[in-house]
């Protein structure tokens, strides 16, 4: 799966214009939130917590139009809770932002 951070870049550009410092802060806030949700998924001890964290990650990704992260969140919800392969893919997608 190739990753395109273009939607995030376009969203940030339209939200803050040419203010690079604010764009960096917003990007860091997005990736920080995404990492927290990925960590919640990793630490989930029941199916409901796994699903809730994946759904929240999907919503965050949808806010910025990050299609690959939306798809990975959906794969997590459809698959087995705690799936280490999907968690690795999610973390890789976040890292590529």
Order of alpha helices (4+ residues) and beta strands (2+ residues): alpha-alpha-alpha-alpha-alpha
